[in-house]
């Protein structure tokens, strides 16, 4: 869904809360200031395989062969399933780096969905600028709490200005509640008084004025940081920490979300009493949720640096089960296994070969549909593993090869197209929209390759406006300062205008090397890529995991529901013409009317006339759902609007027939009229 704001006089103010149990999403209202809206876009059972307002239906392609010349074809008229989502991508950096707020221009260029970092109260090894001066201290029998640092406020303000979501890990006990002599491996041990530590942290969060919804993830890698090798003690401690901190922090803001605990792969393959550590933490919390309806897990965080990602995600899914469908998985810290410098031949940090590892992992993660975000670590720093190498002077940074590689991906359109090849050494993703068609290729072999790229099915909206063809190259001499300081930027070649619907382009891929080929209209504006909801305040995105049991495990069924807060677009997809896909968002300050631009794509042979797509808007006042409006096409006007959020006894959705939903055009949500 891409929502555009019309200039109406009546401006409802909306606030938003979400819970799969009892906290609910907000809805717009003209009655009075302060309360809630959740706009949820959904496709129902066996719907057309398609997307709302850009919910691309498409797949990732990998490639094959072995000589130095390869043929590769892309038919942009044939769609693949998993879209090249940009909302999947975020960045991470510990707050021991003071330069993070100065990197805003690069965040504006990259447009990630989320930024992840740490508020480390008991770090004895590095500074944490969010806690300078240190805000929580003991004064006799009392604990005093000062406001957050100006540095931390500046960081929040800059992220909020771009609608970039914020996830901050709360790690360790504040000073008055710290264990003595903290040292590895238990570098974040149990607070001496967990409830006192939670209350002090609550006071710190509440004691400064902010207007920024935040995802607070409690603790970090408890399998080894909480009690060293004593897993039973660590699991019991983590349960106590999460429930205590949840009870203390949840009342602070309707807009914040709470989760845990940046689990690592050891949490899955280590455990006790026949169950892995992650289950020994999550399952008891879920049991408490059955009788404590205020307790929630809004999201589950994972850290991955040393591979075993599949093991970690599978273990997280088993722990969450199928009864926490509104709990997405988020990688709060992530780097490809190969990005670690090792003596066994893994690529040196900062190289183009290392950059190809990022693209390979991103292509794989696109198929992990219940993983909402992946925060790529080392956003800024002094070493070659940093995306931005800090030059040591204010706001002076050098982008790395992996920065340029991820930027190539972020510059791709989202709707995936069919890519065919027989070359085992070339990997790629092809995608298009109304304005641009693009192919991202990477070669992770040591030998260069010439790729003959055959393009067909380029959309007419692009062809009729004298599209330009460009190739951007990333290799050891172009865009990889760790390998050649003189060639710090990618090579850009302008190949001129495309004058026919089919084209053959020779791409010279270095070994290793990366190339982005684009065919872009000079004048067309994609109707799904407009200014969005600039006058409203984004609160949170909503997704439904669609996890189901499979053998002894739990897997997502492949249906896609994602909301991109930076671009104001929702993406929905049904993989096998079954079930439903849901996505939504909550806002305050919405105008009286919103115009939704809606587009539907379908893969060949996947049309199903029994499916439907619709939009529901829930209106809230003071955390109470007061009304619900569901928009359907005429043939499904009597279909109940049952969604994962906002369903309460006695509140039935008013149905409004909106024929333009089915025709793929813009239509108006007149919330001032229907509230």
C-alpha positions as CSV (number, residue, x, y, z in Angstrom):
1,X,0.0,0.0,0.0
2,X,1.3,3.4,-0.9
3,X,-0.7,6.1,0.8
4,X,-0.8,9.6,-0.4
5,X,-2.1,12.5,1.6
6,X,-4.8,14.8,0.3
7,X,-5.0,18.3,1.6
8,X,-8.1,18.2,3.7
9,X,-8.9,20.4,6.6
10,X,-10.1,17.8,9.1
11,X,-7.1,16.1,10.6
12,X,-7.6,13.2,12.9
13,X,-4.9,12.5,15.5
14,X,-4.0,8.8,15.7
15,X,-2.2,6.8,18.3
16,X,-1.3,3.2,18.0
17,X,-0.9,0.1,20.1
18,X,-0.5,-3.4,19.0
19,X,-0.7,-6.7,20.7
20,X,-1.6,-10.2,19.5
21,X,-3.3,-10.5,22.9
22,X,-4.8,-7.4,24.3
23,X,-3.0,-4.2,23.2
24,X,-4.5,-3.1,20.0
25,X,-3.6,-1.1,17.0
26,X,-4.7,2.4,16.8
27,X,-7.2,4.0,14.5
28,X,-7.8,7.5,13.2
29,X,-10.5,9.7,14.6
30,X,-11.8,13.2,14.2
31,X,-13.5,13.2,17.7
32,X,-10.6,14.5,19.7
33,X,-6.9,14.6,20.0
34,X,-4.8,11.5,20.9
35,X,-5.7,8.2,19.8
36,X,-5.2,5.5,17.5
37,X,-5.3,4.1,14.0
38,X,-4.2,1.0,12.4
39,X,-4.6,0.6,8.7
40,X,-4.3,-3.1,7.8
41,X,-4.1,-4.3,4.2
42,X,-4.9,-7.9,3.6
43,X,-5.4,-10.5,0.9
44,X,-7.7,-13.4,1.8
45,X,-7.8,-17.1,1.2
46,X,-6.5,-18.3,-2.1
47,X,-6.3,-14.8,-3.4
48,X,-4.7,-13.7,-6.6
49,X,-0.9,-14.1,-6.2
50,X,-0.2,-10.4,-6.1
51,X,0.7,-7.4,-4.2
52,X,-1.0,-4.4,-2.9
53,X,0.6,-1.1,-3.8
54,X,3.8,-2.8,-4.7
55,X,3.5,-6.1,-2.9
56,X,5.7,-7.8,-5.4
57,X,5.2,-11.4,-6.4
58,X,8.5,-12.7,-7.4
59,X,11.5,-14.8,-6.7
60,X,15.3,-14.7,-6.4
61,X,17.4,-16.3,-9.1
62,X,20.8,-17.8,-8.9
63,X,22.9,-18.7,-11.9
64,X,25.3,-21.3,-13.4
65,X,28.2,-22.5,-15.8
66,X,32.0,-22.5,-15.8
67,X,33.8,-20.8,-18.7
68,X,34.6,-17.1,-19.0
69,X,31.6,-16.3,-21.2
70,X,28.0,-16.6,-20.1
71,X,24.6,-16.0,-21.5
72,X,21.9,-14.8,-19.1
73,X,18.3,-13.8,-20.0
74,X,15.7,-11.8,-18.1
75,X,12.1,-11.5,-19.2
76,X,10.6,-8.7,-17.2
77,X,7.1,-9.8,-18.2
78,X,7.5,-13.0,-16.3
79,X,7.4,-12.6,-12.5
80,X,9.0,-14.6,-9.8
81,X,7.7,-14.8,-6.2
82,X,9.9,-13.3,-3.4
83,X,10.1,-9.5,-3.9
84,X,13.3,-7.6,-3.5
85,X,12.0,-6.0,-0.3
86,X,13.9,-3.0,1.0
87,X,12.1,-3.1,4.3
88,X,14.1,-6.2,5.1
89,X,17.3,-4.2,5.4
90,X,18.6,-2.3,8.4
91,X,21.9,-1.4,9.9
92,X,23.4,-1.8,13.4
93,X,26.2,-0.2,15.4
94,X,27.0,-0.2,19.1
95,X,26.7,3.2,20.7
96,X,30.4,3.1,21.5
97,X,30.9,4.9,18.2
98,X,30.2,8.6,18.6
99,X,29.9,9.3,14.9
100,X,26.6,7.5,14.4
101,X,24.4,10.6,14.2
102,X,26.8,12.2,11.7
103,X,26.1,9.4,9.2
104,X,22.6,10.7,8.5
105,X,23.3,11.6,4.9
106,X,24.3,8.0,4.2
107,X,21.2,6.7,5.9
108,X,19.2,9.1,3.7
109,X,21.0,7.7,0.7
110,X,20.6,4.0,1.7
111,X,17.0,4.3,3.1
112,X,17.1,1.3,5.5
113,X,13.9,0.4,7.3
114,X,15.5,0.1,10.8
115,X,18.5,1.0,12.8
116,X,19.6,-1.2,15.7
117,X,21.9,-0.4,18.6
118,X,22.7,-1.0,22.3
119,X,22.1,0.8,25.5
120,X,24.7,-1.1,27.6
121,X,24.3,-0.1,31.2
122,X,27.1,-2.4,32.6
123,X,29.7,-2.3,29.8
124,X,33.1,-2.3,31.5
125,X,35.0,-2.4,28.2
126,X,33.7,0.5,26.0
127,X,31.9,3.8,26.4
128,X,28.2,4.1,25.6
129,X,27.3,7.6,24.4
130,X,23.6,7.1,25.1
131,X,24.6,7.0,28.8
132,X,27.0,9.9,29.0
133,X,26.8,11.4,31.5
134,X,25.8,8.2,33.2
135,X,22.1,8.7,34.1
136,X,21.4,6.3,36.9
137,X,23.3,6.4,40.2
138,X,22.8,5.7,43.9
139,X,22.6,8.6,46.4
140,X,22.5,7.0,49.8
141,X,19.3,5.0,50.0
142,X,17.9,6.5,46.9
143,X,18.5,6.0,43.2
144,X,18.5,9.2,41.1
145,X,17.8,9.2,37.4
146,X,18.9,12.0,34.9
147,X,17.5,12.5,31.4
148,X,19.1,10.8,28.4
149,X,22.1,12.3,26.8
150,X,21.8,15.0,24.1
151,X,23.8,12.7,21.9
152,X,21.1,10.0,22.2
153,X,18.3,12.5,21.6
154,X,20.1,13.7,18.5
155,X,20.4,10.2,17.2
156,X,16.7,9.5,17.8
157,X,15.6,12.8,16.1
158,X,17.6,12.1,13.0
159,X,16.4,8.5,12.6
160,X,12.8,9.7,13.2
161,X,13.1,12.4,10.5
162,X,13.5,9.6,7.9
163,X,10.9,7.3,9.4
164,X,13.6,4.8,10.2
165,X,12.5,2.5,12.9
166,X,14.6,2.3,16.1
167,X,15.5,-0.9,17.9
168,X,17.6,-0.4,21.0
169,X,18.8,-3.3,23.2
170,X,18.6,-2.7,27.0
171,X,21.6,-4.6,28.2
172,X,22.8,-5.0,31.8
173,X,21.9,-3.6,35.1
174,X,22.3,0.1,36.0
175,X,25.3,0.9,38.3
176,X,23.3,0.7,41.6
177,X,22.2,-2.8,40.7
178,X,25.4,-4.3,39.2
179,X,27.2,-7.4,40.4
180,X,30.8,-6.7,41.5
181,X,33.7,-7.7,39.4
182,X,31.9,-8.2,36.1
183,X,34.1,-10.1,33.6
184,X,33.8,-12.5,30.7
185,X,31.9,-14.7,29.9
186,X,29.1,-13.4,32.2
187,X,29.6,-9.8,31.1
188,X,25.9,-8.9,31.6
189,X,25.0,-10.8,34.8
190,X,21.8,-10.8,36.7
191,X,21.0,-7.5,38.5
192,X,21.4,-7.7,42.3
193,X,17.7,-6.5,42.4
194,X,16.0,-7.2,39.0
195,X,12.9,-5.2,39.8
196,X,14.8,-2.3,41.1
197,X,16.9,-2.3,38.0
198,X,13.8,-2.5,35.8
199,X,12.2,0.4,37.7
200,X,15.3,2.5,37.4
201,X,15.5,1.8,33.6
202,X,11.8,2.7,33.4
203,X,12.5,6.1,35.1
204,X,15.4,6.7,32.7
205,X,13.1,6.0,29.7
206,X,10.3,8.1,31.1
207,X,12.4,11.0,32.4
208,X,13.0,12.7,29.1
209,X,10.6,14.1,26.6
210,X,10.6,12.2,23.3
211,X,8.2,11.6,20.5
212,X,9.9,8.5,19.0
213,X,8.4,5.0,19.0
214,X,11.1,2.6,20.0
215,X,11.5,-1.2,19.9
216,X,13.2,-2.1,23.2
217,X,14.9,-5.5,23.1
218,X,15.8,-6.8,26.6
219,X,19.4,-8.2,27.1
220,X,21.9,-9.6,24.7
221,X,23.0,-13.2,24.1
222,X,22.0,-14.5,27.5
223,X,23.1,-18.1,26.7
224,X,26.7,-17.0,27.7
225,X,26.5,-13.4,29.0
226,X,24.1,-13.9,31.8
227,X,25.5,-16.7,33.9
228,X,28.4,-18.1,31.9
229,X,28.1,-21.9,31.4
230,X,25.2,-22.3,33.9
231,X,22.4,-22.5,31.4
232,X,19.7,-23.4,33.9
233,X,20.5,-20.3,36.0
234,X,20.7,-18.2,32.8
235,X,17.3,-19.3,31.5
236,X,15.6,-18.7,34.9
237,X,17.3,-15.3,35.1
238,X,16.3,-14.3,31.6
239,X,12.6,-15.1,32.3
240,X,12.7,-13.0,35.5
241,X,14.5,-10.2,33.7
242,X,12.1,-10.0,30.7
243,X,8.9,-10.2,32.8
244,X,10.2,-7.6,35.3
245,X,11.4,-5.2,32.6
246,X,8.2,-5.7,30.6
247,X,6.0,-4.9,33.6
248,X,8.1,-1.8,34.3
249,X,8.6,-0.5,30.7
250,X,5.3,-1.3,29.0
251,X,3.2,1.4,30.8
252,X,5.7,4.1,29.8
253,X,4.5,4.5,26.2
254,X,1.6,3.1,24.1
255,X,3.9,3.4,21.1
256,X,6.9,1.4,22.2
257,X,7.3,-2.4,21.7
258,X,9.1,-4.9,23.8
259,X,11.0,-8.1,22.9
260,X,14.0,-10.3,23.7
261,X,16.9,-11.2,23.8
262,X,19.3,-11.3,20.8
263,X,19.7,-15.1,20.9
264,X,22.7,-16.7,19.1
265,X,23.1,-20.1,17.5
266,X,24.4,-21.6,20.8
267,X,20.9,-20.9,22.2
268,X,19.6,-23.6,19.8
269,X,22.3,-26.3,20.1
270,X,22.9,-25.9,23.8
271,X,20.3,-26.5,26.5
272,X,19.2,-28.8,29.4
273,X,16.4,-31.2,30.3
274,X,16.1,-32.2,26.6
275,X,15.2,-28.7,25.3
276,X,17.4,-26.0,23.8
277,X,18.1,-22.9,25.8
278,X,15.9,-20.6,23.6
279,X,12.9,-22.8,24.3
280,X,13.7,-22.9,28.0
281,X,13.3,-19.1,28.0
282,X,10.4,-18.6,25.5
283,X,8.1,-21.4,26.5
284,X,7.7,-20.4,30.2
285,X,7.0,-16.8,29.1
286,X,4.4,-18.0,26.7
287,X,2.8,-20.1,29.5
288,X,2.7,-16.9,31.7
289,X,1.0,-15.1,28.8
290,X,-2.0,-17.5,29.0
291,X,-3.0,-16.1,32.4
292,X,-1.3,-12.7,32.3
293,X,-3.0,-11.1,29.3
294,X,-0.9,-7.9,29.6
295,X,2.4,-9.8,28.9
296,X,3.5,-10.0,25.3
297,X,6.5,-10.7,23.1
298,X,6.2,-8.1,20.4
299,X,9.2,-9.4,18.5
300,X,12.1,-11.8,18.9
301,X,15.7,-10.7,18.3
302,X,18.6,-12.8,17.0
303,X,22.4,-12.1,16.5
304,X,24.4,-14.0,13.9
305,X,28.0,-13.5,13.0
306,X,29.5,-17.0,12.7
307,X,27.1,-18.7,10.3
308,X,24.5,-21.3,11.3
309,X,21.8,-18.8,10.5
310,X,19.4,-21.6,9.3
311,X,19.9,-23.4,12.6
312,X,19.2,-20.3,14.6
313,X,16.1,-19.2,12.7
314,X,14.7,-22.8,12.8
315,X,15.2,-22.9,16.6
316,X,13.6,-19.5,17.0
317,X,10.6,-20.7,15.0
318,X,10.2,-23.8,17.1
319,X,10.4,-21.7,20.3
320,X,7.8,-19.2,19.1
321,X,5.5,-22.0,17.7
322,X,2.3,-21.2,15.7
323,X,0.5,-19.3,18.5
324,X,2.7,-16.1,18.3
325,X,1.9,-15.2,14.7
326,X,2.1,-11.4,15.3
327,X,5.7,-11.8,16.7
328,X,8.2,-11.3,13.9
329,X,11.9,-12.3,14.0
330,X,14.4,-9.5,13.8
331,X,18.2,-9.8,13.4
332,X,19.4,-7.1,15.8
333,X,23.0,-7.8,14.7
334,X,24.0,-9.7,11.6
335,X,27.0,-10.2,9.4
336,X,27.7,-13.0,6.8
337,X,29.9,-15.7,8.2
338,X,32.6,-14.9,5.6
339,X,32.9,-11.3,6.8
340,X,34.9,-12.4,9.8
341,X,38.6,-12.4,9.2
342,X,39.9,-15.9,9.6
343,X,43.1,-17.8,8.9
344,X,41.4,-20.4,6.8
345,X,41.1,-18.4,3.6
346,X,37.9,-16.5,4.3
347,X,38.0,-13.1,2.5
348,X,39.7,-10.2,4.1
349,X,37.3,-7.6,5.5
350,X,36.3,-4.8,3.1
351,X,37.0,-6.7,-0.1
352,X,34.6,-7.1,-3.1
353,X,34.6,-10.9,-2.4
354,X,33.3,-10.1,1.1
355,X,30.7,-7.8,-0.5
356,X,29.4,-10.6,-2.6
357,X,28.7,-12.5,0.6
358,X,26.3,-9.8,1.7
359,X,24.4,-10.0,-1.5
360,X,24.2,-13.8,-1.3
361,X,22.8,-13.7,2.2
362,X,20.3,-10.9,1.3
363,X,19.0,-13.0,-1.6
364,X,18.5,-16.0,0.8
365,X,17.0,-13.9,3.6
366,X,14.3,-12.6,1.1
367,X,12.8,-16.1,1.4
368,X,12.6,-16.0,5.2
369,X,9.2,-14.4,5.2
370,X,8.8,-14.2,9.0
371,X,12.1,-12.4,9.4
372,X,10.9,-8.8,9.3
373,X,14.3,-7.0,9.5
374,X,18.0,-7.8,9.3
375,X,20.3,-5.2,10.9
376,X,23.6,-5.4,9.1
377,X,26.4,-4.8,11.7
378,X,29.4,-2.5,11.6
379,X,27.6,0.5,10.1
380,X,30.4,2.9,11.0
381,X,33.8,2.4,12.5
382,X,37.6,2.4,12.1
383,X,38.2,-1.0,10.5
384,X,37.6,-2.4,7.0
385,X,34.6,-4.4,8.2
386,X,32.7,-1.1,8.6
387,X,30.2,0.0,6.0
388,X,31.4,3.5,6.6
389,X,35.1,3.9,7.6
390,X,35.4,6.7,10.0
391,X,38.2,9.1,8.7
392,X,38.6,10.6,12.2
393,X,37.2,14.0,11.4
394,X,33.6,15.1,11.9
395,X,31.2,13.7,9.3
396,X,34.0,12.4,7.1
397,X,33.5,8.8,6.0
398,X,34.6,6.4,3.3
399,X,32.0,3.9,2.0
400,X,33.3,0.4,1.8
401,X,32.8,-2.2,-1.0
402,X,30.0,-3.8,1.0
403,X,28.3,-0.4,1.4
404,X,28.3,0.0,-2.4
405,X,27.1,-3.6,-2.9
406,X,24.1,-3.1,-0.5
407,X,23.4,0.2,-2.1
408,X,23.2,-1.5,-5.5
409,X,20.6,-3.8,-4.0
410,X,18.6,-0.9,-2.5
411,X,18.6,0.8,-5.9
412,X,16.9,-2.2,-7.5
413,X,13.1,-2.1,-8.1
414,X,11.1,-4.4,-5.9
415,X,8.9,-6.5,-8.3
416,X,11.1,-9.6,-9.1
417,X,11.4,-10.8,-12.7
418,X,12.4,-14.1,-14.2
419,X,16.2,-14.5,-14.6
420,X,17.6,-17.6,-16.4
421,X,21.2,-18.7,-16.6
422,X,23.4,-21.8,-16.7
423,X,26.5,-20.3,-15.0
424,X,27.2,-21.6,-11.6
425,X,29.6,-18.7,-10.9
426,X,27.1,-15.9,-11.4
427,X,24.4,-14.9,-9.0
428,X,21.7,-12.4,-9.7
429,X,18.4,-10.7,-8.9
430,X,16.2,-9.0,-11.6
431,X,13.4,-6.6,-10.8
432,X,11.3,-3.9,-12.3
433,X,8.6,-1.3,-11.6
434,X,6.9,1.3,-13.7
435,X,9.9,3.5,-14.0
436,X,12.9,1.2,-14.0
437,X,14.1,-2.3,-14.8
438,X,17.3,-3.6,-13.3
439,X,19.6,-6.6,-13.0
440,X,22.0,-7.0,-10.1
441,X,24.8,-9.6,-10.9
442,X,27.7,-10.8,-8.8
443,X,30.6,-13.1,-9.5
444,X,32.2,-14.6,-6.4
445,X,34.8,-16.7,-8.4
446,X,38.3,-15.4,-8.8
447,X,38.2,-15.3,-12.6
448,X,36.5,-12.5,-14.6
449,X,33.5,-13.3,-16.8
450,X,31.8,-11.7,-19.8
451,X,28.0,-12.0,-19.4
452,X,25.8,-11.5,-22.4
453,X,22.7,-10.2,-20.8
454,X,19.5,-10.6,-22.9
455,X,16.6,-8.4,-21.8
456,X,13.0,-8.7,-22.9
457,X,9.6,-7.8,-21.6
458,X,10.6,-4.3,-20.5
459,X,7.4,-2.5,-19.4
460,X,5.8,-0.2,-21.9
461,X,5.8,2.6,-19.3
462,X,9.6,2.5,-19.4
463,X,10.0,2.0,-23.2
464,X,7.8,4.9,-24.3
465,X,9.9,7.5,-22.5
466,X,13.4,7.1,-24.1
467,X,14.9,5.0,-21.3
468,X,18.6,5.2,-20.4
469,X,20.8,2.2,-20.0
470,X,23.5,2.4,-17.3
471,X,26.0,-0.1,-15.8
472,X,27.6,0.4,-12.4
473,X,30.6,-1.8,-11.7
474,X,32.1,-2.7,-8.3
475,X,35.5,-4.5,-8.3
476,X,38.9,-4.3,-6.6
477,X,39.8,-1.1,-8.5
478,X,36.4,0.6,-8.5
479,X,34.5,1.0,-5.2
480,X,36.7,-1.0,-2.9
481,X,39.0,1.3,-0.9
482,X,40.3,-1.6,1.2
483,X,41.9,-3.0,-2.0
484,X,42.7,0.2,-3.9
485,X,42.4,3.5,-2.1
486,X,42.7,5.3,-5.5
487,X,39.5,3.7,-6.7
488,X,37.0,4.4,-3.9
489,X,33.9,4.8,-6.0
490,X,32.1,2.4,-8.4
491,X,32.6,2.8,-12.1
492,X,29.4,4.1,-13.9
493,X,29.0,3.6,-17.6
494,X,26.2,5.4,-19.5
495,X,25.3,3.1,-22.4
496,X,22.9,5.6,-24.0
497,X,19.2,5.3,-24.8
498,X,17.3,2.0,-25.3
499,X,15.5,2.2,-28.7
500,X,13.8,-1.2,-28.8
501,X,11.9,-3.5,-26.5
502,X,14.6,-6.2,-26.5
503,X,18.2,-5.6,-25.8
504,X,21.5,-7.5,-25.5
505,X,24.1,-5.9,-23.2
506,X,27.6,-7.3,-22.5
507,X,28.6,-7.0,-18.9
508,X,32.3,-7.4,-17.9
509,X,32.2,-8.9,-14.5
510,X,35.6,-8.9,-12.6
511,X,36.6,-11.8,-10.5
512,X,35.2,-11.2,-8.0
513,X,32.9,-8.4,-9.1
514,X,29.5,-6.9,-9.0
515,X,27.4,-5.1,-11.6
516,X,24.1,-3.3,-11.6
517,X,22.5,-2.9,-15.0
518,X,19.5,-0.5,-15.2
519,X,17.0,0.6,-17.9
520,X,15.3,3.7,-16.5
521,X,12.7,6.0,-17.9
522,X,13.6,9.7,-18.0
523,X,10.2,11.0,-17.2
524,X,7.8,8.4,-15.8
525,X,7.0,8.6,-12.1
526,X,6.0,5.3,-10.5
527,X,2.6,5.8,-8.9
528,X,3.7,3.6,-6.0
529,X,6.7,5.7,-5.2
530,X,5.4,9.1,-4.1
531,X,5.7,11.2,-1.1
532,X,3.6,9.1,1.2
533,X,2.3,10.1,4.6
534,X,4.5,13.0,5.4
535,X,2.1,14.8,7.8
536,X,1.4,11.7,9.9
537,X,3.5,10.2,12.6
538,X,4.4,6.6,11.9
539,X,4.1,4.4,15.0
540,X,4.7,0.8,14.0
541,X,4.5,-1.7,11.3
542,X,2.4,-4.9,11.6
543,X,3.1,-8.3,10.1
544,X,1.7,-11.7,10.4
545,X,4.3,-14.5,10.4
546,X,2.1,-17.3,8.8
547,X,4.1,-20.0,10.6
548,X,2.8,-23.5,10.5
549,X,4.0,-26.9,11.8
550,X,6.0,-29.1,9.5
551,X,7.2,-32.5,10.8
552,X,9.0,-31.7,14.1
553,X,9.6,-28.1,13.2
554,X,7.8,-24.8,12.4
555,X,8.2,-23.0,9.1
556,X,6.5,-20.0,7.4
557,X,4.1,-20.9,4.6
558,X,5.8,-18.3,2.3
559,X,3.0,-15.8,2.3
560,X,4.4,-12.2,2.4
561,X,3.2,-9.3,4.4
562,X,5.5,-6.3,4.9
563,X,5.1,-2.6,5.5
564,X,7.9,-0.3,4.5
565,X,7.7,2.8,6.7
566,X,10.4,4.7,4.8
567,X,8.5,4.4,1.5
568,X,5.0,4.1,2.8
569,X,4.3,1.0,0.8
570,X,2.8,-2.4,1.9
571,X,3.6,-5.6,0.2
572,X,1.4,-8.7,0.2
573,X,1.9,-12.0,-1.5
574,X,0.3,-15.5,-1.5
575,X,2.8,-18.1,-2.5
576,X,0.6,-21.1,-3.3
577,X,-2.8,-19.5,-3.6
578,X,-3.7,-20.5,-0.1
579,X,-4.2,-18.8,3.3
580,X,-4.0,-15.1,3.7
581,X,-1.3,-12.4,3.8
582,X,-1.6,-9.4,6.1
583,X,0.4,-6.2,6.5
584,X,-0.4,-3.0,8.3
585,X,0.8,0.2,10.0
586,X,-0.3,2.5,12.8
587,X,-0.1,6.3,12.7
588,X,-1.1,9.4,14.6
589,X,-1.9,12.7,13.0
590,X,-3.5,11.3,9.9
591,X,-5.4,13.7,7.6
592,X,-9.1,13.3,7.0
593,X,-8.5,11.5,3.7
594,X,-5.8,9.2,2.4
595,X,-5.5,8.1,-1.2
596,X,-4.3,4.6,-1.6
597,X,-2.5,3.6,-4.8
598,X,-3.0,-0.1,-5.4
599,X,-1.4,-2.4,-7.9
600,X,-1.8,-6.1,-8.4
601,X,0.7,-8.4,-10.1
602,X,0.3,-12.1,-10.6
603,X,2.6,-14.9,-11.6
604,X,1.6,-17.0,-14.6
605,X,-1.0,-19.6,-13.8
606,X,-1.6,-18.3,-10.3
607,X,-4.9,-16.4,-10.8
608,X,-7.7,-17.5,-8.6
609,X,-11.1,-15.9,-8.8
610,X,-12.1,-16.9,-5.3
611,X,-9.5,-14.7,-3.7
612,X,-9.8,-11.1,-2.8
613,X,-7.9,-8.1,-1.5
614,X,-9.1,-5.4,0.8
615,X,-8.3,-2.7,3.3
616,X,-9.5,-2.3,6.9
617,X,-9.1,0.7,9.1
618,X,-9.5,0.5,12.9
619,X,-10.3,3.6,14.8
620,X,-9.2,4.0,18.5
621,X,-9.8,6.4,21.3
622,X,-7.8,6.1,24.5
623,X,-6.7,2.5,23.6
624,X,-10.3,1.5,22.9
625,X,-11.4,0.2,19.5
626,X,-14.5,2.2,18.6
627,X,-15.1,1.4,15.0
628,X,-13.8,-0.6,12.0
629,X,-14.2,0.1,8.3
630,X,-13.5,-2.7,5.8
631,X,-13.2,-1.9,2.1
632,X,-13.9,-4.8,-0.4
633,X,-14.7,-5.2,-4.0
634,X,-18.4,-5.9,-4.7
635,X,-18.1,-9.7,-5.1
636,X,-16.7,-10.0,-1.6
637,X,-18.7,-7.3,0.2
638,X,-20.2,-9.8,2.6
639,X,-16.9,-11.4,3.5
640,X,-16.1,-11.0,7.2
641,X,-13.0,-8.9,7.8
642,X,-11.2,-11.1,10.3
643,X,-7.7,-9.9,10.8
644,X,-4.9,-10.8,13.3
645,X,-5.3,-7.4,15.1
646,X,-8.2,-5.3,16.5
647,X,-10.9,-7.9,16.6
648,X,-13.1,-7.4,19.7
649,X,-16.6,-8.8,20.5
650,X,-19.3,-6.4,19.6
651,X,-17.2,-4.5,17.0
652,X,-18.2,-5.4,13.5
653,X,-16.5,-3.9,10.4
654,X,-18.7,-1.6,8.4
655,X,-18.3,-2.8,4.8
656,X,-17.8,-0.3,2.0
657,X,-17.7,-1.6,-1.6
658,X,-14.8,-0.1,-3.4
659,X,-14.6,-1.3,-7.1
660,X,-11.3,0.4,-7.7
661,X,-9.5,-2.1,-5.4
662,X,-10.0,-4.8,-8.0
663,X,-9.0,-2.6,-10.9
664,X,-5.7,-1.6,-9.5
665,X,-6.3,2.1,-9.2
666,X,-6.2,4.8,-6.6
667,X,-9.1,5.1,-4.2
668,X,-9.9,7.3,-1.2
669,X,-10.1,6.4,2.4
670,X,-12.3,9.1,3.8
671,X,-11.6,8.6,7.4
672,X,-13.1,11.9,8.5
673,X,-16.4,10.7,7.1
674,X,-16.4,7.1,8.3
675,X,-14.9,7.5,11.8
